[in-house]
């Protein structure tokens, strides 16, 4: 985040000398650099000291600016309630002083907290208000960035058409403004849409454009993020060697920058690759590295995500005690931080584990909560998984109703993976060989395209 604030009351002149910035402004800039490279504790200390000092200056714009700066560090650490309190106070101060750019900045930050928490309606409410402010100011870059943030909400809700519309509007505005920094980020986000839709060549093209822009700007953090997205693309395609190569490059850049957070994210993503390959020992090593970094940074969100990943890993290793403990920790953090996307995911995973342990009432309770949250924030993949488990639970006592539920879902299936899963579970409930044959053929085709260990295991189960 760049702190572009006015410090009209904080200039100091020496007789006969050129004006110089008051150290406060230089320290704010230093804190911003420390934020980018992941040295959050140092950045937080600077913002706290500066905020304490400026509160005696009676300069509301500067106070609000430092509140936004400190709040963003706390947001990065996953300390969302504290961050939101600072952003709301900055919003109040900027509103009273009629500082519309300050109001816009505070609302963007508030929206990012809600977005990180998975509270997408509130995030969108902030961004829509911001859109009106940017339009009233006649500030094209702010309008373009607001479209970008609105697109991100649509993207994470699976509303790809709406997301792409926002991104295209943003691109037109940012291109006219020659805002290459935000255009490069936009390229990456548009690439995510095409990747999720399975258009891998177009996604790669956009990632490469974003990467070229970041390189032209000399933005190494942006380069790192773009390479990481390319690693995710190769992982989706099952090209695990190239995916790992990207993550190794990302880690090298992060180490050069001292960006501990991105280093931890890279390690976690490498763990996912190793999980997909069935190399659980390396996955465990990567997840532990990611967790160590998250704990060092006190990044609660990343700690929770890694706990969830470790739960999945221990589940694969058939260690239900460890899996359950890690899911519980992930759920607790997701509840505390109101990370609704992750909360419904981990609730479902824990419910699935309980179902395999024949703890049906507990499984049913957690799965129902997961389904309710997933429907509320509109996450179709998790809704689908919850409904599958709902049918499995129903099938224990009412096979006919369970079969009907799964058959109804077949008519709504959107891809081969869903068709395979539905036929797999229909076979387990009904024993009809036609469903086994259909699921087996689909999983074999999926495994040929993306050689995930999970597909291999399901093929072995159905082929036995």
C-alpha positions in Angstrom: 0.0 0.0 0.0 1.3 3.5 -0.8 0.6 6.2 1.7 -0.1 9.2 -0.4 -1.0 11.8 2.2 -0.5 15.5 2.7 1.8 16.8 5.4 1.3 20.5 5.0 1.8 21.1 8.8 4.8 18.9 9.0 7.4 20.8 6.9 10.5 22.1 8.4 12.8 24.7 6.9 16.3 25.7 7.9 17.5 29.2 7.2 19.3 29.3 3.9 18.7 25.7 3.2 16.3 23.7 1.0 13.1 22.5 2.6 13.3 18.9 3.9 10.5 16.5 5.0 9.8 16.1 8.6 11.1 12.7 9.7 7.5 11.6 10.3 6.9 11.4 6.6 10.1 9.6 5.9 9.3 7.1 8.6 5.9 6.5 7.0 7.5 5.8 3.7 10.0 3.5 5.4 7.1 1.7 7.0 5.4 1.3 3.6 8.6 -0.4 2.2 8.8 -2.6 5.3 5.2 -3.6 4.7 5.9 -4.6 1.1 8.9 -6.8 2.0 7.0 -8.5 4.8 8.7 -7.0 7.8 5.4 -6.2 9.4 6.4 -6.0 13.1 8.9 -3.2 12.2 6.3 -1.4 10.0 3.7 -1.7 12.8 6.1 -0.2 15.4 6.7 2.8 13.1 3.0 3.4 12.3 2.1 3.2 16.0 4.8 5.7 17.0 3.9 8.0 14.2 0.2 7.8 15.0 0.9 8.6 18.7 2.9 11.6 17.6 0.4 13.0 15.0 -2.6 12.7 17.3 -1.1 15.8 19.0 -0.8 17.7 15.7 -4.6 18.3 15.2 -4.2 17.4 11.5 -7.1 15.0 10.8 -5.9 14.0 7.3 -2.5 12.9 8.7 -4.1 11.1 11.6 -6.5 9.2 9.3 -3.6 8.4 7.0 -1.6 6.8 9.8 -4.7 4.9 11.0 -5.1 3.5 7.5 -1.4 2.6 7.4 -1.4 0.8 10.8 -4.8 -0.8 10.0 -3.4 -2.3 6.8 -0.5 -4.0 8.7 -3.0 -5.5 11.2 -5.1 -6.7 8.2 -2.1 -8.4 6.7 -1.5 -10.1 10.0 -5.1 -11.3 10.0 -6.1 -9.1 13.0 -9.3 -8.1 11.3 -11.3 -6.6 14.3 -8.4 -4.3 15.2 -7.8 -3.3 11.6 -11.5 -2.6 11.0 -11.7 -0.4 14.1 -8.8 1.7 12.8 -10.3 2.0 9.3 -13.7 2.9 10.7 -12.2 5.7 12.8 -10.2 6.9 9.8 -13.4 6.9 7.8 -15.2 8.9 10.6 -12.4 11.5 10.7 -12.2 11.8 7.0 -16.0 12.2 6.8 -16.1 15.0 9.4 -13.2 16.9 7.7 -15.0 16.3 4.3 -11.8 14.7 3.0 -13.3 12.6 0.2 -10.1 11.0 -1.0 -9.5 10.0 2.7 -13.1 8.6 2.8 -12.4 6.6 -0.4 -9.2 5.2 1.0 -10.8 4.2 4.3 -13.7 2.5 2.5 -11.3 0.6 0.2 -9.5 -0.7 3.3 -12.8 -1.6 5.1 -13.9 -3.5 2.0 -10.6 -5.4 2.0 -11.2 -6.6 5.6 -14.7 -7.8 4.7 -13.3 -9.4 1.6 -10.6 -11.2 3.5 -13.2 -12.4 6.0 -15.4 -13.7 3.2 -18.2 -11.2 4.1 -18.7 -10.4 0.4 -21.9 -8.4 0.6 -20.4 -5.9 3.0 -17.2 -5.7 0.9 -19.4 -4.9 -2.1 -21.3 -2.3 -0.2 -18.0 -0.5 0.6 -16.9 -0.6 -3.0 -20.2 0.6 -4.4 -20.1 3.6 -2.1 -16.5 4.2 -3.2 -17.6 4.1 -6.8 -19.9 7.0 -6.2 -17.2 8.9 -4.4 -14.6 8.3 -7.2 -17.2 9.4 -9.9 -18.0 12.6 -7.9 -14.3 13.4 -7.6 -13.8 12.8 -11.3 -10.9 10.6 -10.3 -10.5 8.0 -13.1 -7.8 5.9 -11.5 -9.9 5.6 -8.3 -12.9 4.6 -10.4 -10.8 2.0 -12.2 -9.4 0.6 -9.0 -12.9 0.4 -7.5 -14.1 -1.6 -10.5 -11.0 -3.9 -9.9 -12.0 -4.5 -6.3 -15.7 -5.1 -7.2 -14.4 -7.6 -9.8 -12.5 -9.4 -7.1 -15.7 -9.9 -5.0 -17.5 -11.4 -8.0 -14.5 -13.6 -8.8 -14.4 -15.2 -5.3 -18.2 -15.7 -5.4 -17.8 -17.6 -8.7 -19.6 -14.9 -10.6 -17.1 -15.0 -13.5 -19.2 -13.1 -16.0 -19.8 -10.2 -13.6 -16.1 -10.2 -12.5 -14.9 -10.1 -16.1 -17.2 -7.2 -16.9 -15.8 -5.2 -13.9 -12.2 -6.1 -14.9 -12.8 -5.0 -18.5 -14.3 -1.7 -17.4 -11.3 -1.3 -15.0 -8.9 -2.1 -17.8 -10.3 0.6 -20.1 -10.0 3.3 -17.4 -6.6 2.3 -16.1 -5.2 2.0 -19.6 -6.3 5.6 -20.4 -4.8 6.7 -17.1 -1.6 4.7 -17.9 -1.8 3.1 -14.4 0.5 0.2 -15.2 0.8 -0.9 -11.6 -2.9 -1.7 -11.3 -3.1 -2.9 -14.9 -0.5 -5.6 -14.1 -2.6 -6.7 -11.1 -5.7 -6.7 -13.2 -4.0 -9.0 -15.8 -3.4 -11.6 -13.0 -7.0 -11.4 -11.8 -8.4 -11.8 -15.3 -6.1 -14.8 -15.7 -7.6 -16.4 -12.6 -11.1 -16.2 -14.2 -9.9 -17.9 -17.4 -8.0 -20.5 -15.3 -11.1 -21.3 -13.3 -13.1 -21.6 -16.5 -10.5 -24.1 -17.9 -9.2 -21.7 -20.6 -5.6 -22.3 -19.7 -3.9 -20.8 -22.8 -5.8 -17.5 -22.3 -5.0 -17.5 -18.6 -1.3 -18.1 -19.3 -1.3 -15.3 -21.8 -2.7 -12.8 -19.3 -0.3 -14.0 -16.6 2.6 -13.4 -19.0 1.3 -9.9 -19.8 1.1 -9.1 -16.1 4.6 -10.5 -15.5 6.0 -8.4 -18.4 4.4 -5.2 -16.9 5.7 -5.9 -13.5 9.2 -6.5 -14.9 9.0 -3.2 -16.9 8.1 -1.4 -13.6 10.9 -3.2 -11.7 8.3 -4.4 -9.2 9.8 -7.6 -7.8 6.9 -8.3 -5.5 4.6 -8.1 -8.5 6.9 -10.4 -10.4 6.8 -12.9 -7.6 3.0 -12.8 -7.4 2.7 -13.3 -11.2 5.1 -16.3 -11.2 3.1 -17.7 -8.3 -0.1 -17.5 -10.3 1.6 -19.3 -13.2 2.6 -22.0 -10.7 -1.1 -22.4 -9.8 -2.0 -22.7 -13.4 0.6 -25.4 -14.1 -0.6 -27.2 -11.0 -4.2 -27.1 -12.3 -3.0 -28.6 -15.5 -1.1 -31.4 -13.7 2.3 -30.1 -14.9 3.8 -30.4 -11.5 7.4 -30.0 -12.5 6.8 -26.6 -14.0 4.5 -25.6 -11.1 7.3 -26.4 -8.6 9.8 -24.5 -10.7 7.6 -21.4 -10.5 7.2 -21.8 -6.7 11.0 -22.2 -6.4 11.4 -18.9 -8.4 8.9 -17.2 -6.2 10.6 -18.3 -3.1 14.0 -17.1 -4.4 12.5 -13.6 -5.1 10.7 -13.5 -1.7 14.0 -14.4 0.0 15.8 -11.6 -1.9 13.1 -9.1 -0.9 12.9 -10.4 2.7 9.2 -10.9 2.0 8.4 -13.5 4.6 4.7 -13.7 3.9 5.1 -14.6 0.2 7.8 -17.1 1.2 5.3 -18.8 3.5 2.6 -18.8 0.8 5.0 -20.3 -1.7 5.9 -23.1 0.7 2.2 -23.8 1.3 1.4 -23.9 -2.4 4.3 -26.3 -2.9 2.7 -28.5 -0.2 -0.5 -28.6 -2.3 1.5 -29.8 -5.3 3.2 -32.5 -3.3 -0.3 -33.5 -1.9 -1.6 -33.8 -5.5 1.4 -36.0 -6.4 0.8 -38.2 -3.3 4.2 -37.2 -1.9 2.9 -36.7 1.7 6.3 -36.5 3.4 7.3 -33.5 1.3 3.9 -32.0 1.7 4.3 -32.2 5.4 7.7 -30.5 5.3 6.3 -27.7 3.1 3.3 -27.1 5.3 5.4 -27.0 8.4 7.7 -24.4 6.8 4.6 -22.3 5.9 3.2 -22.6 9.4 6.5 -21.6 11.0 6.6 -18.4 8.9 2.9 -17.6 9.6 3.5 -18.0 13.3 6.6 -15.9 13.2 4.6 -13.1 11.5 1.6 -13.6 13.7 -0.4 -13.9 10.5 -3.6 -15.5 11.9 -5.3 -16.0 8.6 -2.3 -18.0 7.1 -2.0 -20.0 10.3 -5.6 -21.0 10.0 -5.2 -21.9 6.3 -2.2 -24.0 7.0 -3.9 -25.8 9.8 -6.7 -26.7 7.4 -4.1 -28.0 4.9 -2.5 -30.1 7.6 -5.9 -31.5 8.5 -6.3 -32.6 4.8 -2.8 -34.1 4.9 -3.3 -36.1 8.1 -6.7 -37.3 6.7 -4.8 -38.7 3.7 -2.3 -40.3 6.0 -5.3 -41.9 7.8 -4.5 -40.2 11.1 -8.0 -39.1 12.1 -6.9 -37.8 15.5 -4.3 -35.4 14.0 -6.7 -34.5 11.2 -9.5 -33.6 13.6 -7.2 -31.5 15.8 -5.9 -29.5 12.9 -9.4 -29.0 11.5 -10.6 -27.8 14.9 -7.8 -25.2 15.1 -8.5 -24.1 11.5 -12.3 -23.8 12.3 -11.6 -21.8 15.5 -9.4 -19.3 13.7 -11.8 -19.0 10.8 -14.6 -18.3 13.3 -12.6 -15.8 15.3 -11.6 -13.9 12.2 -15.0 -14.4 10.5 -13.3 -16.0 7.4 -16.5 -17.4 6.0 -15.1 -18.9 2.9 -12.5 -21.0 4.9 -15.0 -21.6 7.7 -17.5 -23.4 5.5 -14.6 -25.4 3.8 -13.1 -26.6 7.1 -16.5 -27.3 8.6 -17.3 -29.6 5.6 -13.9 -31.3 5.8 -14.4 -32.0 9.5 -17.9 -33.2 8.9 -16.6 -35.6 6.2 -14.0 -36.9 8.6 -16.7 -37.5 11.3 -18.9 -39.3 8.8 -16.1 -41.7 8.0 -15.7 -42.3 11.8 -19.5 -43.1 11.9 -20.1 -40.0 14.1 -23.2 -39.2 12.0 -25.1 -36.7 14.2 -21.9 -34.5 14.6 -21.2 -34.8 10.9 -24.7 -33.8 10.0 -24.6 -30.7 12.3 -21.3 -29.4 10.9 -22.2 -30.1 7.3 -25.5 -28.3 7.7 -23.6 -25.2 9.0 -21.1 -25.4 6.2 -23.9 -25.6 3.6 -25.7 -22.6 5.1 -22.6 -20.5 5.0 -21.5 -21.6 1.5 -25.0 -20.7 0.2 -25.0 -17.4 2.0 -21.6 -16.3 0.5 -22.4 -18.2 -2.8 -19.5 -20.6 -3.1 -20.8 -23.2 -5.5 -18.0 -25.8 -5.1 -18.5 -26.1 -1.4 -22.3 -26.1 -1.8 -21.9 -29.1 -4.1 -19.6 -31.0 -1.7 -22.0 -30.3 1.2 -24.9 -31.6 -0.7 -23.0 -34.8 -1.6 -22.3 -35.5 2.0 -25.9 -34.6 2.9 -26.9 -37.4 0.4 -24.4 -39.8 1.9 -25.8 -39.2 5.4 -29.4 -39.6 4.1 -28.4 -42.8 2.4 -27.7 -44.5 5.7 -31.5 -44.6 6.5 -33.3 -43.4 3.4 -31.6 -44.7 0.3 -34.5 -43.7 -2.0 -34.4 -40.1 -1.0 -30.6 -40.0 -1.2 -30.6 -41.5 -4.7 -33.2 -38.9 -5.8 -31.1 -36.0 -4.4 -28.0 -37.2 -6.3 -30.0 -37.8 -9.5 -31.4 -34.3 -9.3 -27.9 -33.0 -8.8 -26.8 -34.9 -12.0 -29.1 -32.6 -14.0 -27.3 -29.5 -12.6 -23.7 -30.8 -12.9 -21.4 -28.2 -14.5 -18.3 -30.3 -15.3 -16.8 -33.8 -15.5 -15.5 -33.7 -12.0 -19.0 -33.2 -10.6 -20.4 -35.9 -12.9 -17.7 -38.3 -11.7 -18.3 -37.6 -8.0 -22.1 -37.9 -8.4 -21.9 -41.2 -10.2 -19.3 -42.4 -7.6 -21.6 -41.7 -4.7 -24.7 -43.0 -6.5 -22.8 -46.3 -7.0 -21.9 -46.4 -3.2 -25.6 -45.8 -2.3 -27.3 -47.9 -4.9 -24.7 -50.5 -6.0 -25.8 -50.0 -9.6 -22.9 -50.9 -11.8 -23.7 -48.4 -14.5 -22.8 -45.6 -12.1 -19.5 -47.3 -11.2 -18.6 -47.6 -14.9 -19.5 -44.0 -15.6 -17.5 -42.7 -12.6 -14.5 -44.9 -13.5 -14.4 -43.6 -17.1 -14.7 -40.0 -16.0 -12.0 -40.3 -13.3 -9.6 -42.0 -15.8 -10.1 -39.1 -18.2 -9.6 -36.6 -15.4 -6.4 -38.4 -14.2 -5.0 -38.4 -17.8 -5.5 -34.6 -17.9 -4.4 -33.9 -14.3 -2.6 -36.8 -12.6 -3.8 -36.1 -9.1 -3.2 -38.8 -6.4 -6.9 -38.4 -5.4 -8.1 -39.5 -8.9 -5.7 -42.4 -8.8 -7.1 -43.6 -5.4 -10.7 -43.3 -6.6 -9.9 -45.3 -9.8 -8.3 -48.0 -7.6 -11.3 -48.1 -5.3 -13.8 -48.4 -8.2 -11.6 -50.9 -10.2 -11.2 -53.3 -7.3 
